[in-house]
Amino acid sequence: MKAQLNPYEEKMKKTLDVLGKELAAVRAGRANPAVLDRITVEYYGAPTPLAQIASISTPDPRALAIQPWDSSILKAIEKAIQTSDLGINPQNDGKQIRLNFPPLTEERRKELIKGVSKTGEEAKVALRNIRRDAIDKFKAAHKKSEMTEDELHEGEERIQKLTDKYVKEVDGKVAIKSKELAEV
Protein backbone atom coordinates (compact mmCIF):
# COMPACT_ATOMS: atom_id res chain seq x y z
CA MET A 1 0.00 0.00 0.00
CA LYS A 2 2.87 2.36 0.87
CA ALA A 3 4.33 1.88 -2.62
CA GLN A 4 0.98 2.78 -4.19
CA LEU A 5 0.77 5.99 -2.15
CA ASN A 6 4.34 7.17 -2.81
CA PRO A 7 3.71 8.81 -6.23
CA TYR A 8 0.75 10.73 -4.79
CA GLU A 9 2.74 11.87 -1.77
CA GLU A 10 5.49 13.11 -4.12
CA LYS A 11 2.90 15.10 -6.09
CA MET A 12 1.61 16.61 -2.84
CA LYS A 13 5.15 17.57 -1.80
CA LYS A 14 5.68 19.26 -5.18
CA THR A 15 2.41 21.17 -4.72
CA LEU A 16 3.70 22.40 -1.36
CA ASP A 17 7.03 23.40 -2.94
CA VAL A 18 5.24 25.40 -5.64
CA LEU A 19 3.12 27.10 -2.97
CA GLY A 20 6.27 28.00 -1.03
CA LYS A 21 7.82 29.59 -4.12
CA GLU A 22 4.65 31.53 -4.92
CA LEU A 23 4.37 32.82 -1.36
CA ALA A 24 8.05 33.83 -1.35
CA ALA A 25 7.36 35.92 -4.45
CA VAL A 26 4.72 38.00 -2.64
CA ARG A 27 6.27 41.30 -1.69
CA ALA A 28 5.88 42.06 1.98
CA GLY A 29 7.32 45.56 2.36
CA ARG A 30 10.92 44.37 2.43
CA ALA A 31 12.98 43.93 -0.70
CA ASN A 32 13.18 40.25 -1.56
CA PRO A 33 14.78 39.08 -4.84
CA ALA A 34 12.19 36.29 -5.03
CA VAL A 35 9.57 38.86 -6.13
CA LEU A 36 11.39 38.99 -9.48
CA ASP A 37 11.29 35.21 -10.07
CA ARG A 38 8.18 35.40 -12.24
CA ILE A 39 9.47 38.22 -14.45
CA THR A 40 10.73 37.21 -17.88
CA VAL A 41 12.52 39.50 -20.31
CA GLU A 42 12.57 39.24 -24.11
CA TYR A 43 16.25 38.44 -24.75
CA TYR A 44 17.41 37.48 -28.25
CA GLY A 45 13.84 36.64 -29.18
CA ALA A 46 13.21 34.29 -26.26
CA PRO A 47 11.48 34.99 -22.94
CA THR A 48 14.26 34.60 -20.36
CA PRO A 49 13.95 34.69 -16.55
CA LEU A 50 15.41 37.91 -15.15
CA ALA A 51 17.75 36.03 -12.78
CA GLN A 52 19.47 34.41 -15.78
CA ILE A 53 20.43 37.69 -17.47
CA ALA A 54 21.26 39.91 -14.49
CA SER A 55 22.58 39.89 -10.97
CA ILE A 56 20.07 40.97 -8.35
CA SER A 57 21.29 42.46 -5.09
CA THR A 58 19.75 44.06 -2.02
CA PRO A 59 21.70 47.26 -1.24
CA ASP A 60 19.32 48.16 1.60
CA PRO A 61 16.17 46.62 3.17
CA ARG A 62 13.75 48.51 0.92
CA ALA A 63 15.58 48.35 -2.42
CA LEU A 64 16.75 45.92 -5.08
CA ALA A 65 19.47 46.60 -7.64
CA ILE A 66 19.39 44.75 -10.96
CA GLN A 67 22.68 44.74 -12.86
CA PRO A 68 22.31 43.03 -16.29
CA TRP A 69 25.27 41.16 -17.76
CA ASP A 70 24.54 42.91 -21.06
CA SER A 71 23.69 46.61 -20.62
CA SER A 72 21.85 46.70 -23.96
CA ILE A 73 18.85 44.97 -22.35
CA LEU A 74 18.27 47.57 -19.63
CA LYS A 75 15.24 48.98 -21.47
CA ALA A 76 13.75 45.49 -21.96
CA ILE A 77 14.18 44.72 -18.24
CA GLU A 78 12.62 48.06 -17.31
CA LYS A 79 9.64 47.38 -19.59
CA ALA A 80 9.17 43.84 -18.22
CA ILE A 81 9.08 45.18 -14.65
CA GLN A 82 6.62 47.94 -15.57
CA THR A 83 4.24 45.49 -17.25
CA SER A 84 4.43 43.01 -14.36
CA ASP A 85 2.05 43.03 -11.39
CA LEU A 86 4.77 44.24 -9.00
CA GLY A 87 3.39 47.74 -8.73
CA ILE A 88 6.86 49.32 -8.50
CA ASN A 89 8.34 51.84 -10.90
CA PRO A 90 11.91 50.91 -11.90
CA GLN A 91 14.62 53.59 -11.93
CA ASN A 92 17.12 53.18 -14.74
CA ASP A 93 20.47 54.98 -14.34
CA GLY A 94 22.02 53.58 -17.54
CA LYS A 95 24.04 50.88 -15.77
CA GLN A 96 21.56 49.24 -13.44
CA ILE A 97 17.90 49.31 -12.50
CA ARG A 98 16.91 50.16 -8.97
CA LEU A 99 13.59 49.17 -7.41
CA ASN A 100 12.55 51.03 -4.27
CA PHE A 101 9.88 49.26 -2.24
CA PRO A 102 7.58 51.76 -0.54
CA PRO A 103 5.89 50.79 2.72
CA LEU A 104 2.64 48.93 2.04
CA THR A 105 -0.61 50.85 2.26
CA GLU A 106 -3.46 49.29 4.20
CA GLU A 107 -5.40 48.72 0.96
CA ARG A 108 -2.44 47.03 -0.77
CA ARG A 109 -1.80 44.91 2.32
CA LYS A 110 -5.40 43.65 2.27
CA GLU A 111 -5.09 42.89 -1.47
CA LEU A 112 -1.91 40.89 -0.85
CA ILE A 113 -3.51 38.93 2.00
CA LYS A 114 -6.46 38.08 -0.27
CA GLY A 115 -4.02 36.96 -2.96
CA VAL A 116 -2.14 34.78 -0.47
CA SER A 117 -5.43 33.20 0.65
CA LYS A 118 -6.40 32.56 -2.97
CA THR A 119 -3.02 30.95 -3.68
CA GLY A 120 -3.46 28.74 -0.61
CA GLU A 121 -6.93 27.73 -1.75
CA GLU A 122 -5.57 26.82 -5.20
CA ALA A 123 -2.94 24.62 -3.53
CA LYS A 124 -5.65 22.88 -1.49
CA VAL A 125 -7.67 22.25 -4.67
CA ALA A 126 -4.56 20.73 -6.27
CA LEU A 127 -4.10 18.46 -3.23
CA ARG A 128 -7.74 17.37 -3.38
CA ASN A 129 -7.37 16.61 -7.10
CA ILE A 130 -4.38 14.40 -6.31
CA ARG A 131 -6.48 12.62 -3.66
CA ARG A 132 -9.32 12.13 -6.16
CA ASP A 133 -6.91 10.67 -8.74
CA ALA A 134 -5.53 8.23 -6.15
CA ILE A 135 -9.00 7.10 -5.07
CA ASP A 136 -10.06 6.67 -8.71
CA LYS A 137 -6.99 4.51 -9.31
CA PHE A 138 -7.72 2.42 -6.21
CA LYS A 139 -11.33 1.92 -7.30
CA ALA A 140 -10.22 0.88 -10.79
CA ALA A 141 -7.78 -1.64 -9.26
CA HIS A 142 -10.59 -2.97 -7.05
CA LYS A 143 -12.86 -3.30 -10.08
CA LYS A 144 -10.17 -5.33 -11.89
CA SER A 145 -9.85 -7.51 -8.76
CA GLU A 146 -6.26 -6.34 -8.22
CA MET A 147 -7.22 -4.99 -4.79
CA THR A 148 -9.53 -6.34 -2.07
CA GLU A 149 -12.35 -4.33 -0.50
CA ASP A 150 -10.29 -3.93 2.70
CA GLU A 151 -7.26 -2.70 0.76
CA LEU A 152 -9.47 -0.22 -1.06
CA HIS A 153 -10.81 1.20 2.22
CA GLU A 154 -7.31 1.26 3.73
CA GLY A 155 -6.00 3.09 0.65
CA GLU A 156 -8.83 5.64 0.82
CA GLU A 157 -8.18 6.24 4.52
CA ARG A 158 -4.43 6.65 4.02
CA ILE A 159 -4.76 9.03 1.08
CA GLN A 160 -7.28 11.07 3.11
CA LYS A 161 -4.86 11.27 6.06
CA LEU A 162 -2.08 12.30 3.68
CA THR A 163 -4.32 14.97 2.13
CA ASP A 164 -5.31 16.28 5.58
CA LYS A 165 -1.63 16.49 6.57
CA TYR A 166 -0.69 18.53 3.50
CA VAL A 167 -3.79 20.75 3.71
CA LYS A 168 -2.72 21.60 7.29
CA GLU A 169 0.75 22.50 6.02
CA VAL A 170 -0.80 24.74 3.33
CA ASP A 171 -2.94 26.45 5.98
CA GLY A 172 0.15 26.96 8.14
CA LYS A 173 2.19 28.51 5.32
CA VAL A 174 -0.70 30.79 4.31
CA ALA A 175 -1.26 31.85 7.93
CA ILE A 176 2.43 32.68 8.40
CA LYS A 177 2.56 34.74 5.18
CA SER A 178 -0.71 36.52 5.99
CA LYS A 179 0.56 37.37 9.49
CA GLU A 180 3.81 38.64 7.99
CA LEU A 181 1.87 40.88 5.62
CA ALA A 182 -0.42 42.16 8.37
CA GLU A 183 2.53 43.16 10.56
CA VAL A 184 4.57 45.00 7.92
Disulfide bonds with the S-S distance in Angstrom:
none
